[in-house]
């Protein structure tokens, strides 16, 4: 299992990064990205700490821990410069908090994230066909979310992405220990979105592709 969207207590998660990674390892994860929420107020505080702890954990445990960031509830025009800043600070994965139908994310966030060529657009809600096409062209992976609420848009996204051949990944958006999931449960989430077991395997291969290009 590869999971590229989780949170520690460096933002609104419940666990220390070390415990989050250890719990993921215990249930069979091969890689996990810690992508704590950020805007201008904490970007330069969170990323160095995640880099430090992931570097240390990778020296001791076989699971791959990846320091990332989730740019969250930022004005759309700020997304491209924040993405550049996050990469300059050393974030190995940049996720943007998409236009989920259960939070007041500003319209235009999905489009700006795609134009900025972020790695993953998380829970993009009622994303348009044009935006899905743009994600495919720009190499942005779209997220099928296992998180309650955000998952309400999974069926819509899955249908569009399959029709337009856009790349998907499945992530937990973990905030607490019980949010982490086994491969078997992740398969059920995929099937609940109208996807097949083969589609799930493709999503895991997409996640593996993202991990493989991280130095």
Phi, psi and omega in degrees: 000130174242130185229117188248026178205097178217166183227141176250184178286003170288347167228250185248018174278172184260344189248149166301150177308319181297317180290323177302312181293317180297317178296322177295317178300319185296330180260012170104012178293144170260337178205147178215135174256135174260116189234070183294151181296143181206151165221199182297337186288333187224002184306312184280357176264317185287312189300312180300325180291320177292322177300314183297310185290322179294321178300316181292316181296323181293341177278345187243333185238150182287338177294143178270119177256127187243124177278116180231198179201148172243111177286120196232127176053043174263148173306136186308320182293343178275347185296312180300312178294326177293323176298315178298317180297318180300317179293321178296327178284349176108007176300128182270353179209127178245119178248145172243135177289103186284185188278057176309149182279358183249007176221155183278061178286137186293134176303142183100350179297313180303312184297316181294323178296319179294317178296328179281355179058046174295168181286314184223133170260109186281145174027072187280010174062224182273059180301147182273161177299321178299319179291321177297317176300317179297322177298316179298316182292327184265002178072028178266128179274137182257141190260126161275121189257137175271358185277135179303138182093295178301330183289349182298336180266004186299317183297316178300312181296314183301318181297313180294316183296321179293319181294323185259005177058045178264147185282134180244153166228156177246123181231160181271334189055046184298133171238337181221164187306320184289349178284334176298148184220152174287166177301320182299318179291322178299322176299320179295323177298316178299315180295326177295337177272004180089013180259162181262172175298321176298321177298319177299316180298323177295322178296321177292323176294323175298316178297320179296324177297317178299313181297321185293334181269001176273125182284000000 
